[in-house]
Amino acid sequence: MRPSAARRSKDSIIVNGVNYFSHELEALLEDLDGIEKSYVAAFPTRPEGSDAEHLVVAVAATAAATDEAELHRLMIAVRNSVVMHWGFRPSLLLPLPKEAFPKTSLGKIQRSLMRTRLEAGAYAPQQAAVDELVTRQLGGHVAPEGEVETVLAGIYAELFDVAPETVSATASFFDLGGTSLDILRLKRLVGVRLGADDLPVLAILTAPSVRALAGRLQAAGQPGGAAYDPIVPLQTSGDKTPLLCVHPGVGEVPVFVNLAEYFVHERPFYALRARGFNPGEKPFESFAEMARSYADAIRAKQPHGPYALADYSFGAAVAFEIAKLLEAEGERVDFLGSFNLPPHIKYRMDELDYIETAVNLAMFLELISKQQAKELPAELRPLGRDEQLAHLIRLAPPERLAELDLDLPRFAAWADLADGLTGLGRTYQPTGSVRSMSVFYAIPLRGTKQDRLERELRRWDDFSSEPNRFLDVPGEHYTLMGPKHSWST
C-alpha cells in the first residue's frame, strides 16, 4: 500500500479501501522513547498537483534540536512504527516544537488546522530543516552519474515516494527506509527497467546504494564473480560494538532487516548468509566447516573483539560454535544472543524430512498459512518431490510470488539449500562452553513458553561458565523477527 492512495474521512485516512484512524497511530507513537506525551498528530494532506492525499506525522521530540543523531533516530523509529502497523510510510515526518501544535481548551490537537497551516506553507522552514538534517545524516548529497545510476535513483525515488533529484547516489537503501519487502520490489523494478532479471538479493544487500548497485550491475557481465563472503551489512552507522546475526534454517538474512534499523546511529549490524545461493557456490558440507567459515569472515571484518553475536532459530547453534572458536583464539565475546532455540537441535532436525522443510520454508515466505503448514506434510508426503514443490507453488497467492520474484525452479533451489542445512543440523551435538548467553524466548512451535523455557532453553546453562540471562519477548517463533515484534526484541 502506498501513501499516494490515501484519502481522508474526518479523523481517519483511507488507504486502498482500508480505514485507518489517526488517534490509533498517535497512541502508538506516543509510547516511543523520545516523543513528548500528547504531542503527536497524524493527518492527511494533498500536495499540489496530486490527485490523492498523503499521510503526515508530526511529533514533538524530547531531544534538543541540536542533537541531530537523536532526532534522526527518532524519525526512523516513527517511520518504522507506521510501516509496522499501517503497512506504508508517511510521506512527511515533521518534528515540531510543542507550541506548533494547536490544541482545543480540552487539550485535543486540532489536526485540521495543522493541515491548513502545512498546506499554506507555515511549516516550510521545518520541512527544509528536516530535509537538510536527513541529508547530513546520510552523508550529504551526491548526484547520480551516468544512465544506470540515474535509472536506479528514479527507482529509489519511486519506492520511497521522494523526488528523484533528492536521492543521493551514496545513500544506503536501508538508511532511506528500505524494508525486506522493498528489497523484492527493488529487484523486480531493476529487472524491468535495466534488464537485470537475475539480480541476486545478495547484490542489493551488499551494495545497497545507487552507486554501489550500479557498479555491481555493470560488473555482472564480466568474467569471474565476487568471492563468497557471508557477511551482509544491513546497517553501518554507530560506533558501538557491531552486532553479527547468523541466519535461520532457511539460510537467508532479509529476516533481520527490520531489526537492523533499530540500531541506526548506535552500532553496525551485519548478518551472516549461508553459502550456496549464488551460481557456482557449493553449500557447506559440515557444521564445523560452516562455523569456521563464519568465524574467519568475522575476524576478517573485525580482527579483534569484543564481539557481539546473535542468531535466529537454527542459527543459535551456529552462533554458539562461532563464539567458542573466537574465545578459543583468545578473543572476548561480550554478547551472545540466542533467539528461541535450545542447544540440542538434532531432535528437531530429525523431525524435518524434505517436505517438512519445504513446507516450513513456504510458511516462512508467507506462501501458505500456519494451518496449511500443519496439514500439508502428511497430504504431500506420498507425492514425488517435484509434485510436492509444484503443489506448494500452486497454493501460493500469485501476488506474493510476484513480490518475492519466486517461481518453481527458484523455490526448489531454495528448498534444497534449506534441506541441506537441516541435514547439517542432524549431525550437531553441542559440546564445550562459552562465557555466557542471553536467551530470548517467544511462543514456541508447540507447548507453552514456560515449558519451553524450563525443559529446553535453560539447558544452555550446561554450556556456559557464567550465569545466562533469559528474556521473555512478544511474538511467536516464526514472527519473532517480523516488524511487529523486532522493536521489542
Steps between C-alpha positions, in 0.01 A plus 500: 500500500633842406434839658388642165188281521382673816191717550342652809181437691495748790754360754591197291696418190377247246772308318404252231154476654621445858407754767785606732422722797739779594457459875607133487830582335554799731452281807754253364760765425463670837652190660825540307799624695586854402148632435321749723175355632185640332703668226446269203277579203419276204306669223465496120609761249461541127825621338462741211437310178416174679169325442508327840585582859815404689569426866683755718628416847607789724669440835660705776835348593647496848851534354655839443471632145880498483519123566469399135595136546225453761243682285590283202474186709156613623382563145608149401314354799185692406524396136554135591208504742266636233616237253465232766138582585358656183711343227619820329739787570391849597572743218620761746650472850504834672672561837344819639526697825211451741367849435444403134222259602170691523272356767142549611411603854469128577856432380406331170734568210326677213614285209294684240663830599846341477412378152389849398822650634714237327334555162532878546877462546514576871725202567725552198804597713463183708458289185817645353687442826388137508615444142839652577536298822425172322742587218777571750430182696519298178839647415400793279352504151698351212336534160460182292726467196429316178193321372499204740534714813231737370256214439576351842448838668161517331413154632607596852292819475195298396545252784539771764256750346755782470622718215775327292731801532504457878638144488871496573709247307679401820203470740426146615173341394446401864580845639239640262241274660517181295332194650530131418197530271655802328804289412276281289326799341839650416615173347190485282527863383869461418410197290231690310688826441860386469454145375679348801249220548746281690613763750560303821358632826855486635603772253245736656599401852872551443477795259203697634574847361424619147871527421599166648211316336572663163860382528381148583264498200765627261751241621248214482585412144874488558688168540522358849285605789518626852650254744262363760481724804235405756491844661218726379501859635143599582585812698844661525462807722592530868820452696401226746603137458353364173226239533530193275192279456503146360231396251211268591453156345390643165850646459391850397530827696225750397319384816744728689434817296228628735712438809809665350327835460464536876878521536544806276759737650565250778696209351560333161281197433624214282328176404665172403355331192537133407715387210327355195251761384705634212602315182814297554486515881533163667294456819679416822576134552522502879389701800863555596584636154211744523600631844867528403413688179287748691758549776770569240279750321420676826867535587575628151232766552584569866843361586461524876228507764299576687245325282119499513326200339136403466286271290152388416371145545744252335769768518522468879716190479716659230552818703592290804768318296633828360525644851691192615748541214553869572547445874739212433709744296525733799232745390223640719133444415305754705157403370365172368126511440286196424151550358264220595708187436654259754852358473381158388358543150552148366163373622322786320703451182416128508131593485553696180508285190517669161131585474485632859794727417341617175167565671669696780684704237170570324344614828807711582459672161125545561407282203271290720327546834603359836202265489594377153854439624362263763289302253703493179796271588280194549298588191804552277733229632367226264579718197831531319728790591429699182125473551532593868674826415269573208200459728643751749554751222144448374368578848700823527320831430621624158558848636729360771701303245533820297617693808764236567589457133462130568415217262520122525871463403608771745287357778636150432859624521427680825326192646803285408735742677277514810482119501879487488525727804245281678720201422799672659289566807427128534871441556540768766572424865593794723819470701722734698390837631501875450519767768125585507193550286184709476211272405188667355190283501162544328196277445646169379391282210317281750436502872517801731773760540566397858528133413734583212710715731533250784535178300713617206633854498648486851724220377722778367614522864689175439711673235603824671749571774309801638126556563281552194219750455154380386276769354129463422410678171173538304407307188513146373800310371434579134403864562768590753707695249206658321447876521226458759737352759859587401486834682442329832762230445 
